[in-house]
Amino acid sequence: MTFKALLVEKDEEGKTRAGVQEIGEDLLPEGGVTVAVEYSTVNYKDGLCIGPGGGLVRNYPHVPGIDLAGTVETSDDERYRPGDKVVLTGWRVGEAHWGGYAQKARVRADWLVPLPDGLDTRAAMAVGTAGFTAMLAVMALEDHGIKDGPVLVTGAAGGVGSVATAILTALGHEVAAVTGRPETEDYLRGLGASRIVAREELAETVKRPLEAEIWGGSVDAVGGAMLARVLGQMKYGASVAAVGLAGGAGLPATVIPFLLRGVNLLGIDSVMQPFDNRVRAWQRIASDLPMDKLEAMIRPATLADLPGLGRDILKGQVQGRVVVDVNA
Ligand code: NDP
């Protein structure tokens, strides 16, 4: 039996090349649960793994795709039966293990989550790793208390930012969306953002460690100088859920916002979340994320589109969520 996959191979000079190939099922690892994949998505890490790997890929040839949704075909674990609909994010799938850019994946039962009522496999992947992470970020802000005032979402036109904007506005929060792409304003307002903040407004490095208190909470997908600046604008006791580093891994900040304003910096990791949290987050997604807004974020794609899309996401040029139909 063969199936279609985006295979990344490395030549003797260490150069990688990604292309769609028909490969044998015997190449899949033994044991575990075989999933007939229906959809996957394009995340920042996928961009890295489609290319030279950026230190994430353990072995070549490699099938990237850090998330997937599909139907169980065979299972060595009594929790899953053929026909069950499942979703998978994290656990280094698509990095250390073959991932979702294929019509079949074989994974450990522990990594799967049963699809909650209200989400089909396409909607689950429109959410994907980015949206799952956005939900974890919102839950972390809620746990620490969202203060009065707008919630700031950075990298708003990207995957995490789009879903965070839609969830927060659906929950009744006023959202200010930071974007470096003015042309996405209508899109972001359609997701519910009531205020658009130009990236340049927050791009200057910190001159004063504390500025006027503006934000009641923040989901930050950008990191770097922008995060440092945002910390000094948080309301007393408010929290920033730090998700990503699209704008840099450094943090040129001072401790003053933590000491004098009791600001909380909450790190969000979607990769190693325990099963119960995963189930809770997916159920919250099914109940709190309006499907019409999710639909507005989707850009459809096929396996053949992935090499180009991988390059685009690394340049910050992808809007919303790319949903890859692996059978198209
Ligand atoms: P996207 O590329 O879809 O979105 C990132 C957005 O950040 C871009 O759309 C752009 O938004 C903005 N951006 C890009 N480059 C810069 C820059 N140099 N300066 C300021 N803003 C910039 O990625 P995702 O939303 O999927 O992921 C966002 C980040 O979160 C990534 O770093 C990713 O690795 C990380 N991540 C972390 C997870 C975790 O578990 N912690 C899980 C998933 C993702 P705009 O055009 O609106 O300005």
Residues whose N, C-alpha, C, O or C-beta is under 5 A from the ligand:
A	BS01	NDP	N43 Y44 K45 T129 A130 T133 G155 A156 A157 G158 G159 V160 G161 V178 T179 G180 R181 A221 V222 V243 G244 L245 A246 G247 I268 D269 S270 V271 I313 G316 V318 G320
